[in-house]
């Protein structure tokens, strides 16, 4: 499509691999897949650094970032309900902006998920080797990979069932944690006294490190929400894609908000924000230990292990479907697009192999290549969110004009909140440039994005001239 040509109509969706995929996922599967991809070590351990920087104001940080994520997911839900596709936002970006945008959004997200698979495997292996010292970490990662290859190469309904129970364990753990914390705050938990507001107002007050600490906490919290997008990818394989994505997006948004913001509120109310254990071993462990729960460390290790493995499983699924969709639209190697018995087997294998290569890099080049790889994906989710917001601005008007009945889900106060979300995301980029710890991430992500845009534009120009693009 040239710059001057009209965009494709609403009902002329970009080709996808969805027709070859099966529709074996139920509504309960979708809800848990959303939680499976997002709730991981970032909440259970990584949030400790945010608390150490922001203090009690981490609740505000998670509230602001949670509101932004709600807007993004509402936008994505609107587009995905109108046009369910396993390529999700990549398909929407292609239809709204152009093939280069779909290429960039899709492959950057694929890289993000594959690297995340490797990181989650490493984290899970470290927990297991702590229980079984002397065993090599890479061997445990390989074992986890083989197990999840099995679940992802099987029929999608089997993957959905497996992920449902995995994610359910995380939900149960967080729910019990919140109930336990609330009982302690109310002073009705045996052996504990209610702290009142002492931990919220003492030791420097609600903003102990000022606005700078709040900014650091905000940046940490934004990226903790990444992964929710997978639910719109999975919706294309559900029994009723339109209703499935609409309901899953609504429920996932509120559950994540309660789990994340609620957990932070409970933790900073019960535990002094400057307790060394919060940042060193994790805020959830610090709270259980503070309440005198015996075996707190082992309890949290089990919960974190389950969270990591669940996220690993969900991310292999999400990356394989994104790769398959890209190939179906002529945006990648044809070999990855092969679908057998409703499963993109080659895409599953490729995503898993790439994830395992990231694991090997962590041992082979831990001081240069691996840190660069981590920085490269640091802000990818923000790039994806910007593509989502811009796509929704374009497609909402087009859908209202051509097929208004497809707007099953509508973004609130359009276009005001969409524009506000774009401004907020731009502001986050500026804040990342100001912080030394995040500046390198932003620059590395910028380099990755620039390379993908360049490749995408070249491919699009070749397609317009009728020249086959090299895969």
C-alpha positions in Angstrom: 0.0 0.0 0.0 1.5 3.4 -1.0 1.4 6.5 1.2 -1.3 7.9 -0.9 -3.5 4.8 -1.1 -6.5 4.5 1.1 -6.3 2.1 4.1 -8.1 -1.2 3.8 -11.7 -1.2 4.9 -12.7 -2.4 8.3 -14.1 -5.7 7.0 -11.0 -6.4 4.9 -8.8 -7.6 7.7 -5.2 -8.6 7.1 -4.7 -12.2 6.4 -3.8 -14.3 9.4 -3.2 -17.9 10.3 -6.3 -18.0 12.5 -8.3 -20.1 10.0 -5.8 -22.9 10.5 -5.9 -22.7 14.3 -8.5 -24.4 16.4 -11.0 -22.8 18.8 -10.4 -24.9 21.9 -10.0 -22.2 24.6 -12.9 -21.6 27.0 -13.7 -18.3 28.8 -12.1 -19.5 32.0 -8.9 -20.3 30.1 -8.7 -16.8 28.7 -9.1 -15.2 32.1 -6.2 -17.2 33.5 -4.0 -16.9 30.5 -4.1 -13.1 31.0 -3.0 -13.5 34.6 -0.5 -16.2 33.7 1.5 -13.9 31.4 1.7 -10.9 33.6 2.0 -12.1 37.2 5.6 -13.3 37.7 8.7 -12.5 39.6 8.2 -8.8 38.8 5.4 -8.6 41.3 6.7 -11.0 44.0 10.4 -9.9 44.0 11.0 -7.0 41.6 8.5 -4.7 43.3 10.8 -4.6 46.3 13.1 -2.1 44.5 10.2 0.1 43.8 9.1 0.1 47.4 12.7 0.9 48.5 12.8 3.9 46.3 9.2 5.3 46.6 8.3 4.1 50.1 4.5 4.1 50.8 4.0 6.2 47.7 4.5 3.1 45.6 0.8 2.6 45.9 0.3 5.9 44.0 2.9 4.7 41.4 1.1 1.4 40.9 -2.2 3.2 40.7 -1.0 5.6 38.0 0.6 2.9 35.9 -2.4 0.6 36.5 -4.7 3.3 35.2 -2.6 3.7 32.1 -2.6 -0.1 31.5 -6.4 -0.1 31.9 -6.6 2.5 29.1 -4.3 0.5 26.9 -6.1 -2.8 27.4 -9.5 -1.1 26.8 -8.2 0.2 23.5 -6.8 -3.2 22.6 -10.0 -4.9 23.7 -12.0 -2.6 21.4 -9.9 -3.4 18.4 -9.6 -7.1 19.2 -13.4 -7.5 19.7 -14.0 -5.8 16.4 -11.4 -8.0 14.6 -10.2 -11.0 16.7 -6.8 -12.2 15.4 -3.9 -14.2 16.8 -1.6 -11.3 15.8 -3.6 -8.9 18.0 -2.1 -5.5 18.1 0.3 -6.4 15.2 -2.6 -7.0 12.9 -4.3 -3.8 14.1 -1.1 -1.7 13.6 -0.8 -3.1 10.1 -4.4 -2.2 9.2 -4.2 1.3 10.8 -0.7 2.5 10.0 0.8 0.1 7.5 2.7 -3.2 7.1 5.9 -1.7 8.5 4.1 -1.0 11.8 2.6 -4.5 12.1 6.1 -5.9 11.4 7.7 -3.7 14.0 5.1 -4.2 16.7 4.9 -8.0 16.1 8.6 -8.9 16.0 9.6 -6.6 18.9 6.9 -8.3 21.0 8.2 -11.7 19.9 11.7 -10.8 21.0 10.4 -9.5 24.3 8.5 -12.7 25.0 11.3 -15.0 24.0 13.8 -13.2 26.2 11.3 -13.3 29.0 11.0 -17.1 28.6 14.7 -17.4 29.1 14.7 -15.1 32.1 11.8 -16.9 33.7 13.6 -20.3 33.1 16.8 -19.0 34.8 14.8 -17.7 37.8 12.9 -21.0 38.2 16.2 -23.0 37.9 17.9 -20.9 40.6 15.1 -21.7 43.0 15.3 -25.4 42.2 19.1 -25.5 42.5 18.7 -23.8 45.9 16.8 -26.9 47.0 19.0 -29.3 45.1 22.5 -27.8 45.2 25.1 -29.3 42.8 22.7 -29.6 39.9 23.4 -27.4 36.9 20.9 -24.5 36.3 20.9 -24.9 32.5 19.8 -28.5 32.9 16.7 -27.4 34.8 15.9 -24.8 32.3 16.2 -27.4 29.5 13.8 -29.7 31.5 11.3 -26.8 31.9 11.6 -26.1 28.2 10.9 -29.7 27.3 7.8 -29.8 29.5 6.4 -26.6 28.1 7.2 -27.6 24.6 4.9 -30.6 25.3 2.1 -28.4 26.5 2.4 -26.0 23.6 2.7 -28.6 20.9 -0.4 -30.3 22.1 -3.9 -29.2 21.3 -4.6 -25.6 22.4 -7.3 -26.8 24.8 -4.6 -28.8 26.7 -2.4 -25.8 26.9 -5.4 -23.8 28.2 -6.2 -26.3 30.9 -2.5 -26.6 32.0 -2.2 -22.8 32.2 -5.5 -22.4 33.9 -4.4 -24.5 36.9 -0.9 -23.0 36.9 -2.3 -19.4 37.0 -5.0 -20.4 39.5 -2.3 -21.3 42.0 -0.9 -17.8 41.7 -4.3 -16.2 42.1 -5.0 -18.4 45.2 -1.6 -17.4 46.7 -2.2 -13.7 46.2 -5.7 -13.9 47.5 -4.6 -15.6 50.7 -1.8 -13.1 51.0 -4.3 -10.2 50.8 -6.7 -11.8 53.2 -3.9 -12.5 55.7 -2.6 -8.9 55.3 -6.0 -7.4 55.8 -6.6 -9.4 59.0 -3.3 -8.2 60.3 -4.1 -4.6 59.5 -7.5 -4.9 61.2 -5.7 -6.4 64.3 -7.7 -9.6 64.2 -4.9 -11.9 63.2 -3.7 -13.8 66.3 -0.4 -12.8 67.6 -0.2 -9.5 65.7 -1.1 -5.9 66.5 -2.5 -3.5 64.0 0.2 -1.0 62.8 -2.4 1.6 62.1 -0.9 4.2 59.8 2.5 4.3 61.5 4.4 2.7 58.5 2.6 5.1 56.1 3.5 8.3 57.9 6.7 7.4 59.8 10.3 7.1 58.6 10.2 10.0 56.2 6.4 10.1 55.6 4.4 8.9 52.6 7.0 10.3 50.2 10.3 9.6 52.0 12.5 10.2 48.9 10.4 12.9 47.4 9.2 13.1 43.8 12.4 11.4 42.6 11.6 8.3 44.5 8.0 8.3 43.2 9.3 8.5 39.6 11.6 5.5 40.2 8.7 3.6 41.6 6.5 4.6 38.7 9.0 3.4 36.1 9.4 0.1 38.0 5.6 -0.4 38.2 4.8 0.4 34.6 6.9 -2.6 33.3 5.5 -4.9 35.9 2.1 -4.9 34.0 3.6 -6.1 30.7 2.1 -9.4 29.4 -1.6 -8.7 29.7 -1.7 -8.3 25.9 -1.4 -12.1 25.5 -5.1 -12.5 26.3 -6.1 -10.8 23.0 -3.7 -13.2 21.2 -5.4 -16.2 22.8 -8.9 -14.9 22.2 -8.6 -15.8 18.5 -8.5 -19.5 19.5 -11.4 -19.3 21.9 -14.9 -20.7 21.3 -16.4 -17.2 20.9 -13.5 -14.8 20.0 -15.6 -11.6 20.1 -17.3 -12.3 23.5 -14.2 -14.0 24.8 -11.9 -11.0 24.3 -14.4 -8.5 25.5 -15.0 -10.4 28.8 -11.4 -11.4 29.3 -10.1 -7.8 28.9 -12.7 -6.4 31.4 -12.0 -9.0 34.1 -8.2 -9.1 33.6 -8.0 -5.3 34.0 -9.7 -5.2 37.3 -8.1 -8.4 38.7 -4.6 -7.1 37.9 -5.4 -3.7 39.5 -6.7 -5.4 42.7 -3.8 -7.8 42.9 -1.0 -5.3 42.2 -2.3 -2.2 43.9 -3.9 -4.2 46.8 -0.7 -6.1 47.4 1.4 -2.9 47.5 -1.0 -1.2 49.9 -1.0 -4.2 52.3 2.8 -4.5 52.2 3.6 -0.9 52.9 1.0 -0.7 55.7 2.3 -3.7 57.5 6.1 -3.5 56.8 8.4 -0.5 57.2 9.3 0.5 53.6 13.0 0.7 54.6 13.2 -2.8 56.0 16.3 -4.3 54.2 14.4 -7.6 53.5 11.9 -5.7 51.2 14.5 -5.0 48.5 16.9 -7.9 49.2 14.6 -10.9 49.3 11.2 -9.5 48.2 8.3 -7.6 49.8 6.0 -10.7 50.0 8.6 -12.6 52.0 9.2 -9.6 54.2 5.6 -9.3 55.1 5.2 -13.0 55.9 8.3 -12.9 58.0 7.1 -9.8 59.7 3.9 -11.6 60.7 5.9 -14.5 62.1 4.7 -17.0 59.5 7.0 -20.0 59.8 8.7 -21.2 56.6 8.0 -17.8 54.9 11.1 -18.2 52.7 10.1 -21.6 51.4 6.4 -20.6 50.9 7.5 -17.7 48.8 10.0 -19.8 46.8 7.2 -22.2 45.9 4.9 -19.4 44.9 7.6 -17.6 42.8 8.5 -20.9 41.2 4.9 -21.5 40.1 4.6 -17.9 39.0 7.7 -18.1 36.8 6.8 -21.4 35.3 3.3 -20.2 34.5 4.6 -17.0 32.9 7.2 -19.1 30.9 4.4 -21.4 29.6 2.2 -18.4 28.6 5.0 -16.5 26.9 6.0 -19.5 24.8 2.3 -19.6 23.7 2.1 -15.9 23.0 5.4 -15.7 21.1 4.5 -18.7 18.9 1.1 -17.3 17.9 2.6 -13.9 17.2 5.3 -15.4 14.9 2.7 -17.6 13.1 0.5 -14.5 12.5 3.4 -12.5 11.2 4.3 -15.2 8.7 0.7 -15.6 7.5 0.8 -11.9 6.6 4.1 -12.3 4.7 6.1 -10.7 7.5 8.5 -13.6 8.3 10.1 -16.9 7.3 7.4 -19.2 5.8 8.8 -22.2 7.7 7.5 -20.7 10.9 3.9 -20.5 9.6 3.4 -24.2 9.3 0.3 -25.3 11.3 -0.3 -28.9 12.1 -3.4 -30.1 13.9 -4.2 -26.5 14.8 -0.8 -25.9 16.4 2.0 -23.7 14.8 4.6 -26.3 15.7 7.6 -24.7 14.0 6.8 -21.3 15.7 6.6 -23.0 19.1 10.0 -24.7 18.5 11.6 -21.5 17.2 10.3 -19.4 20.2 11.5 -22.0 22.7 14.9 -22.3 21.0 15.4 -18.5 21.0 14.5 -18.4 24.7 17.0 -21.2 25.5 19.7 -19.3 23.5 19.1 -16.4 25.8 19.8 -18.7 28.8 23.0 -19.9 27.2 24.1 -16.3 26.6 23.6 -15.6 30.3 26.3 -18.1 31.1 28.5 -17.6 28.0 28.5 -13.8 27.9 27.1 -12.6 31.2 29.0 -9.3 31.3 28.3 -7.9 27.9 26.0 -9.6 25.4 23.4 -10.7 28.0 23.0 -7.3 29.7 22.7 -5.7 26.3 19.9 -8.2 25.5 18.1 -7.3 28.7 18.4 -3.6 28.0 17.2 -4.1 24.4 13.8 -5.4 25.6 13.6 -2.9 28.6 11.1 -0.5 27.0 9.6 -2.7 24.2 6.2 -2.9 26.0 6.0 0.9 25.8 6.6 0.8 22.1 3.9 -1.8 21.7 1.5 0.3 23.8 2.1 3.4 21.6 1.3 1.3 18.5 -1.9 0.2 20.2 -3.0 3.7 21.0 -2.2 5.1 17.6 -3.9 2.2 15.9 -7.0 2.7 18.1 -7.2 6.4 17.1 -7.3 5.4 13.5 -9.4 2.2 13.6 -12.1 3.6 15.9 -13.1 6.3 13.5 -12.9 3.9 10.6 -15.0 1.3 12.3 -17.6 3.9 13.4 -17.9 4.9 9.8 -17.9 1.5 8.1 -19.1 -1.1 10.7 -20.3 0.4 14.0 -21.9 -2.8 15.0 -18.5 -4.3 15.6 -17.8 -1.9 18.4 -18.7 -4.4 21.1 -16.1 -2.8 23.5 -15.6 0.9 23.4 -12.7 3.0 24.7 -13.9 5.4 27.3 -14.2 9.2 26.4 -12.7 8.7 23.0 -10.5 10.3 21.7 -9.6 12.3 24.9 -8.4 9.3 27.0 -6.5 7.8 24.1 -4.6 11.0 23.5 -4.0 11.4 27.2 -2.6 7.8 27.3 -0.2 8.7 24.4 0.9 11.8 26.3 1.5 9.8 29.4 3.6 7.2 27.5 5.7 10.0 26.0 6.2 11.4 29.5 7.4 8.0 30.7 10.0 8.0 27.8 11.2 11.4 29.0 11.5 10.1 32.6 13.4 7.1 31.5 15.9 9.4 29.7 16.4 11.3 33.0 17.2 8.2 35.0 20.7 6.6 34.6 19.3 3.1 35.3 16.7 3.2 32.6 18.4 5.4 30.0 20.4 2.5 28.6 17.3 0.4 28.4 15.5 3.1 26.4 18.4 3.7 24.0 18.8 -0.1 23.4 15.1 -0.5 22.8 15.2 2.5 20.5 18.0 0.8 18.5 16.0 -2.4 18.2 12.8 -0.5 17.2 14.7 1.6 14.6 16.2 -1.6 13.0 12.8 -3.2 12.9 11.2 -0.1 11.4 13.9 0.1 8.7 13.5 -3.6 7.8 9.7 -3.2 7.8 9.8 -0.1 5.6 12.1 -1.8 3.1 9.9 -4.9 3.0 6.8 -2.7 2.4 8.5 -0.8 -0.4 9.5 -4.0 -2.1 6.0 -5.4 -1.8 4.6 -2.2 -3.3 7.0 -2.6 -6.3 6.2 -6.3 -6.5 9.7 -7.4 -5.5 9.7 -10.4 -3.1 11.0 -9.5 0.3 13.7 -11.6 1.8 12.7 -13.5 4.9 
